[in-house]
Every structure is written in C-alpha cells, then in structure tokens.
C-alpha cells in the first residue's frame, strides 16, 4: 500500500514536525483541521505558526520513500480555524 507523507512546518521553531503517513491530501487536511479546531491543541493556540506540507510517498510493499522535489503546501492552519473563543 502506498501512503503519502505529511509534515507540519512550525514557523516559530523554523523546523518541520515528525512526519505522518496518511491515505491522501483530503484525509491529511481533515486531521489537521480537527486539531486546529481543538482548544488547547498546539495548532489551535498558534495557528499562524503552522503549515501543512505534503512531502512524498511511502510504499510499504517495496520499503521505498519517494520525496517530492519541492514540499507542497496543502494548508495554513489559520485558514482552517473555524472555532472562535
């Protein structure tokens, strides 16, 4: 099975968070949107600092990782924030 590789970039830390492996971009966006809209989650507390990137693909049949030439921005957390205090 092939899974896509995603990571959040933390602007304040100027670093990527450890990657996660998910089925597709829509599932990744949904997961991040849920986190961003959960009070007390780090993405909710500082949404402008975080950006979701698609980095590549993992194939568990061949144990290969294929990285994109350039990480692809999928969403900025502040754009996914729907709850207000």
DSSP file (Angstrom, degrees, kcal/mol; ACC not computed):
  #  RESIDUE AA STRUCTURE BP1 BP2  ACC     N-H-->O    O-->H-N    N-H-->O    O-->H-N    TCO  KAPPA ALPHA  PHI   PSI    X-CA   Y-CA   Z-CA
    1    1 A X              0   0    0      0, 0.0    59,-2.4     0, 0.0     2,-0.5   0.000 360.0 360.0 360.0 141.7    0.0    0.0    0.0
    2    2 A X  E     -A   59   0A   0     57,-0.2     2,-0.4    58,-0.1    57,-0.2  -0.866 360.0-175.6-102.5 134.0    1.2    3.5   -0.8
    3    3 A X  E     -A   58   0A   0     55,-2.9    55,-3.6    -2,-0.5    20,-0.2  -0.953  23.9-120.2-124.9 146.8    0.7    6.3    1.8
    4    4 A X  E     -AB  57  22A   0     18,-2.8    18,-2.1    -2,-0.4     2,-0.5  -0.564  22.8-129.6 -84.0 151.5    1.5    9.9    1.4
    5    5 A X  E     +AB  56  21A   0     51,-2.5    50,-3.2    16,-0.2    51,-1.1  -0.887  29.7 178.8-105.2 128.6    4.0   11.6    3.8
    6    6 A X  E     +AB  54  20A   0     14,-2.8    14,-2.5    -2,-0.5     2,-0.3  -0.918   6.7 178.9-128.4 153.2    2.9   14.8    5.5
    7    7 A X  E     -A   53   0A   0     46,-2.1    46,-3.0    -2,-0.3     2,-0.4  -0.992  24.7-127.3-150.6 151.4    4.5   17.2    8.0
    8    8 A X  E     -A   52   0A   0     -2,-0.3     9,-3.2    10,-0.3     2,-0.5  -0.835  20.6-142.7 -96.5 135.2    3.7   20.4    9.7
    9    9 A X  E     -AC  51  16A   0     42,-3.1    42,-1.6    -2,-0.4     2,-0.8  -0.874   8.0-150.8 -96.9 129.9    6.1   23.3    9.5
   10   10 A X  E  >> -AC  50  15A   0      5,-3.0     4,-1.7    -2,-0.5     5,-1.4  -0.883   5.5-165.6-102.5 106.8    6.5   25.3   12.7
   11   11 A X  T  45S+     0   0    0     38,-3.7    -1,-0.2    -2,-0.8    39,-0.1   0.864  87.3  53.4 -61.3 -38.8    7.4   28.9   11.7
   12   12 A X  T  45S+     0   0    0     37,-0.2    -1,-0.2     1,-0.2    38,-0.1   0.907 118.3  35.0 -65.4 -41.1    8.4   29.8   15.3
   13   13 A X  T  45S-     0   0    0      2,-0.2    -1,-0.2    36,-0.1    -2,-0.2   0.633 100.3-136.8 -84.8 -15.0   10.8   26.8   15.6
   14   14 A X  T  <5 +     0   0    0     -4,-1.7     2,-0.3     1,-0.2    -3,-0.2   0.928  68.7 102.6  53.6  49.3   11.8   27.1   11.9
   15   15 A X  E   <S-C   10   0A   0     -5,-1.4    -5,-3.0    -7,-0.0     2,-0.3  -0.988  73.4-110.7-154.8 156.3   11.5   23.3   11.7
   16   16 A X  E     -C    9   0A   0     -2,-0.3    -7,-0.2    -7,-0.2     2,-0.1  -0.698  31.7-125.8 -88.0 143.0    9.3   20.5   10.5
   17   17 A X        -     0   0    0     -9,-3.2    -9,-0.1    -2,-0.3    -1,-0.0  -0.445  49.4 -71.7 -77.5 161.2    7.5   18.3   13.0
   18   18 A X        -     0   0    0     -2,-0.1   -10,-0.3     1,-0.1    -1,-0.2  -0.219  63.7-103.2 -54.2 144.5    7.9   14.5   12.6
   19   19 A X        -     0   0    0    -12,-0.1     2,-0.3    -3,-0.1   -12,-0.2  -0.240  28.5-153.9 -72.7 158.2    6.1   13.2    9.5
   20   20 A X  E     -B    6   0A   0    -14,-2.5   -14,-2.8     2,-0.0     2,-0.5  -0.909  11.9-134.2-124.6 157.3    2.8   11.3    9.5
   21   21 A X  E     +B    5   0A   0     -2,-0.3     2,-0.3   -16,-0.2   -16,-0.2  -0.958  33.5 163.4-119.1 118.1    1.6    8.8    6.8
   22   22 A X  E     -B    4   0A   0    -18,-2.1   -18,-2.8    -2,-0.5     3,-0.1  -0.875  46.1-109.9-135.9 164.8   -1.9    9.1    5.5
   23   23 A X  S    S-     0   0    0     -2,-0.3     2,-0.3   -20,-0.2    -1,-0.1   0.875  85.9 -24.2 -64.5 -43.5   -4.0    8.0    2.6
   24   24 A X     >  -     0   0    0    -20,-0.1     4,-2.0   -21,-0.1     3,-0.2  -0.954  69.0 -84.6-162.3 176.1   -4.5   11.3    0.7
   25   25 A X  H  > S+     0   0    0     -2,-0.3     4,-2.8     1,-0.2     5,-0.2   0.859 120.6  55.7 -61.3 -38.3   -4.5   15.1    0.9
   26   26 A X  H  > S+     0   0    0      1,-0.2     4,-2.2     2,-0.2    -1,-0.2   0.903 108.4  47.5 -64.7 -40.2   -8.1   15.2    2.0
   27   27 A X  H  > S+     0   0    0      2,-0.2     4,-2.3     1,-0.2    -1,-0.2   0.904 112.8  50.0 -65.8 -41.2   -7.5   12.9    5.0
   28   28 A X  H  X S+     0   0    0     -4,-2.0     4,-2.2     2,-0.2    -2,-0.2   0.929 111.4  47.5 -63.4 -46.1   -4.5   15.0    6.0
   29   29 A X  H  X S+     0   0    0     -4,-2.8     4,-2.9     1,-0.2    -1,-0.2   0.907 111.7  51.1 -62.3 -41.0   -6.4   18.3    5.8
   30   30 A X  H  X S+     0   0    0     -4,-2.2     4,-2.5    -5,-0.2    -2,-0.2   0.921 109.5  50.0 -63.1 -43.7   -9.2   16.8    7.8
   31   31 A X  H  X S+     0   0    0     -4,-2.3     4,-1.9     1,-0.2    -1,-0.2   0.917 114.7  43.7 -61.0 -43.6   -6.9   15.6   10.5
   32   32 A X  H  X S+     0   0    0     -4,-2.2     4,-3.0     2,-0.2     5,-0.2   0.894 111.2  53.6 -70.9 -38.9   -5.2   19.0   10.8
   33   33 A X  H  X S+     0   0    0     -4,-2.9     4,-1.7     1,-0.2    -2,-0.2   0.909 108.6  50.7 -62.0 -40.3   -8.5   20.9   10.7
   34   34 A X  H  < S+     0   0    0     -4,-2.5    -1,-0.2     2,-0.2    -2,-0.2   0.920 113.2  45.6 -61.5 -43.1   -9.7   18.7   13.6
   35   35 A X  H >< S+     0   0    0     -4,-1.9     3,-1.7     1,-0.2     9,-0.3   0.918 110.6  52.5 -66.3 -43.6   -6.5   19.5   15.5
   36   36 A X  H 3< S+     0   0    0     -4,-3.0    -1,-0.2     1,-0.3    -2,-0.2   0.827 110.6  48.9 -62.0 -31.7   -6.6   23.2   14.7
   37   37 A X  T 3< S+     0   0    0     -4,-1.7     2,-0.6    -5,-0.2    -1,-0.3   0.187  89.3  97.0 -97.6  17.2  -10.2   23.4   16.0
   38   38 A X  S X  S-     0   0    0     -3,-1.7     3,-2.0    -5,-0.1     6,-0.3  -0.928  78.8-125.1-105.2 113.7   -9.5   21.6   19.2
   39   39 A X  T 3  S+     0   0    0     -2,-0.6     3,-0.1     1,-0.3    -2,-0.1  -0.255  93.5  23.1 -58.6 145.7   -9.0   24.0   22.1
   40   40 A X  T 3  S+     0   0    0      1,-0.3    -1,-0.3     2,-0.1     2,-0.3   0.352  90.1 127.3  75.6  -1.6   -5.7   23.6   23.9
   41   41 A X  S X> S-     0   0    0     -3,-2.0     4,-2.1    -6,-0.2     3,-0.7  -0.628  70.8-122.0 -78.7 145.2   -4.0   21.8   20.9
   42   42 A X  H 3> S+     0   0    0      1,-0.3     4,-1.4    -2,-0.3    -1,-0.1   0.833 113.6  53.6 -58.4 -32.5   -0.7   23.5   19.9
   43   43 A X  H 34 S+     0   0    0      1,-0.2    -1,-0.3     2,-0.2     7,-0.2   0.829 109.8  48.4 -71.4 -30.2   -2.1   24.1   16.4
   44   44 A X  H X4 S+     0   0    0     -3,-0.7     3,-0.6    -9,-0.3    -2,-0.2   0.844 108.8  53.1 -75.1 -34.7   -5.1   25.9   17.9
   45   45 A X  H 3< S+     0   0    0     -4,-2.1    -2,-0.2     1,-0.2    -1,-0.2   0.829 129.5  14.3 -72.6 -31.8   -3.1   28.0   20.2
   46   46 A X  T >< S+     0   0    0     -4,-1.4     3,-1.9    -5,-0.2     4,-0.4  -0.421  71.9 160.1-139.1  60.6   -0.8   29.4   17.5
   47   47 A X  G X  S+     0   0    0     -3,-0.6     3,-1.1     1,-0.3    31,-0.9   0.782  71.4  62.6 -61.6 -28.9   -2.4   28.6   14.1
   48   48 A X  G 3  S+     0   0    0      1,-0.2    -1,-0.3    29,-0.2    -5,-0.1   0.689  97.8  60.0 -69.6 -15.9   -0.5   31.2   12.2
   49   49 A X  G <  S+     0   0    0     -3,-1.9   -38,-3.7    -6,-0.1     2,-0.4   0.623  95.5  73.6 -84.7 -13.6    2.8   29.4   13.0
   50   50 A X  E <   +A   10   0A   0     -3,-1.1    27,-2.4    -4,-0.4    28,-0.4  -0.855  50.0 178.1-116.9 138.5    1.8   26.1   11.4
   51   51 A X  E     -AD   9  76A   0    -42,-1.6   -42,-3.1    -2,-0.4     2,-0.4  -1.000  24.9-131.9-134.4 134.0    1.6   25.0    7.7
   52   52 A X  E     -AD   8  75A   0     23,-3.2    22,-3.0    -2,-0.4    23,-1.2  -0.730  26.9-170.8 -87.7 128.5    0.7   21.5    6.4
   53   53 A X  E     -AD   7  73A   0    -46,-3.0   -46,-2.1    -2,-0.4     2,-0.6  -0.941  22.9-141.2-121.4 142.5    3.1   20.1    3.7
   54   54 A X  E     +AD   6  72A   0     18,-2.8    18,-2.6    -2,-0.4   -48,-0.2  -0.910  25.8 175.5 -94.1 123.2    2.9   17.0    1.5
   55   55 A X  E     -     0   0A   0    -50,-3.2    13,-3.1    -2,-0.6     2,-0.3   0.739  45.7 -69.7-104.9 -28.4    6.4   15.7    1.3
   56   56 A X  E     -AD   5  67A   0    -51,-1.1   -51,-2.5    11,-0.3     2,-0.3  -0.949  54.1 -63.7 168.7-151.4    6.3   12.5   -0.7
   57   57 A X  E     -AD   4  66A   0      9,-2.4     9,-2.8    -2,-0.3     2,-0.5  -0.995  23.0-153.1-141.9 141.0    5.1    8.9   -0.7
   58   58 A X  E     -AD   3  65A   0    -55,-3.6   -55,-2.9    -2,-0.3     2,-0.6  -0.959   8.1-161.2-113.1 129.4    5.9    5.7    1.3
   59   59 A X  E  >> -AD   2  64A   0      5,-2.6     4,-1.5    -2,-0.5     5,-1.1  -0.940   4.0-168.8-111.8 110.6    5.4    2.3   -0.3
   60   60 A X  T  45S+     0   0    0    -59,-2.4   -58,-0.1    -2,-0.6    -1,-0.1   0.622  84.3  61.2 -77.4 -10.4    5.2   -0.5    2.3
   61   61 A X  T  45S+     0   0    0    -60,-0.3    -1,-0.2     1,-0.1   -59,-0.1   0.804 121.6  21.3 -80.0 -30.9    5.5   -3.2   -0.4
   62   62 A X  T  45S-     0   0    0     -3,-0.4    -2,-0.2     2,-0.2    -1,-0.1   0.442  98.5-126.1-115.4  -3.7    8.9   -2.1   -1.5
   63   63 A X  T  <5 +     0   0    0     -4,-1.5     2,-0.4     1,-0.2    -3,-0.2   0.863  62.5 142.3  56.8  38.8   10.0   -0.1    1.6
   64   64 A X  E   < -D   59   0A   0     -5,-1.1    -5,-2.6     2,-0.0     2,-0.5  -0.871  41.6-155.7-113.1 145.8   10.7    2.9   -0.6
   65   65 A X  E     -D   58   0A   0     -2,-0.4     2,-0.6    -7,-0.2    -7,-0.2  -0.978   6.1-165.6-115.4 127.7   10.2    6.6    0.1
   66   66 A X  E     -D   57   0A   0     -9,-2.8    -9,-2.4    -2,-0.5     2,-0.3  -0.957  11.8-156.5-114.7 113.9    9.8    8.9   -2.9
   67   67 A X  E     -D   56   0A   0     -2,-0.6   -11,-0.3   -11,-0.2     2,-0.1  -0.634  18.6-115.7 -90.6 146.4   10.1   12.5   -1.9
   68   68 A X  E     -     0   0A   0    -13,-3.1     3,-0.2    -2,-0.3    -1,-0.1  -0.458  24.5-122.2 -69.3 151.3    8.7   15.4   -3.9
   69   69 A X  E    S+     0   0A   0      1,-0.3     2,-0.4    -2,-0.1    -1,-0.1   0.895 102.2  19.2 -62.3 -38.3   11.3   17.8   -5.4
   70   70 A X  E    S-     0   0A   0     -3,-0.0    -1,-0.3   -15,-0.0     0, 0.0  -0.997  94.9-109.2-132.6 127.3    9.6   20.6   -3.5
   71   71 A X  E     -     0   0A   0     -2,-0.4     2,-0.6    -3,-0.2   -16,-0.2  -0.289  35.8-130.8 -54.7 138.9    7.4   20.2   -0.5
   72   72 A X  E     -D   54   0A   0    -18,-2.6   -18,-2.8   -16,-0.0     2,-0.3  -0.844  10.2-133.0-101.4 120.5    3.8   21.0   -1.5
   73   73 A X  E     +D   53   0A   0     -2,-0.6   -20,-0.2   -20,-0.2     3,-0.1  -0.562  28.3 172.2 -70.3 126.4    1.8   23.4    0.8
   74   74 A X  E     -     0   0A   0    -22,-3.0     2,-0.3     1,-0.4    -1,-0.2   0.764  60.6 -17.8-102.4 -37.4   -1.7   22.0    1.5
   75   75 A X  E     -D   52   0A   0    -23,-1.2   -23,-3.2     5,-0.0     2,-0.5  -0.965  48.6-129.1-167.9 148.7   -3.0   24.4    4.1
   76   76 A X  E >>  -D   51   0A   0     -2,-0.3     3,-1.7   -25,-0.2     4,-0.7  -0.890  30.3-130.1 -99.0 135.2   -2.1   27.0    6.6
   77   77 A X  H >> S+     0   0    0    -27,-2.4     3,-1.1    -2,-0.5     4,-0.8   0.842 105.4  60.0 -58.8 -35.8   -3.6   26.3   10.0
   78   78 A X  H 34 S+     0   0    0    -31,-0.9    -1,-0.3   -28,-0.4     3,-0.2   0.768 102.0  55.6 -65.9 -21.0   -5.0   29.8   10.4
   79   79 A X  H <4 S+     0   0    0     -3,-1.7    -1,-0.3     1,-0.2    -2,-0.2   0.694 107.8  49.2 -79.3 -18.8   -7.0   29.2    7.2
   80   80 A X  H << S+     0   0    0     -3,-1.1     2,-0.4    -4,-0.7    -2,-0.2   0.505  82.0 113.0 -96.0  -7.3   -8.6   26.0    8.7
   81   81 A X     <  +     0   0    0     -4,-0.8   -44,-0.1    -3,-0.2   -47,-0.1  -0.535  27.8 157.6 -72.5 120.7   -9.6   27.6   12.0
   82   82 A X        +     0   0    0     -2,-0.4     2,-0.3   -49,-0.2    -1,-0.2   0.580  47.7  80.6-118.4 -18.4  -13.4   27.7   12.3
   83   83 A X        -     0   0    0    -47,-0.1     2,-0.3     2,-0.0   -45,-0.0  -0.638  58.0-163.7 -91.8 151.1  -14.0   27.9   16.0
   84   84 A X              0   0    0     -2,-0.3    -2,-0.0   -47,-0.1   -47,-0.0  -0.903 360.0 360.0-126.8 159.8  -13.8   31.1   18.0
   85   85 A X              0   0    0     -2,-0.3    -2,-0.0   -46,-0.0    -1,-0.0   0.494 360.0 360.0 -69.4 360.0  -13.5   31.7   21.7
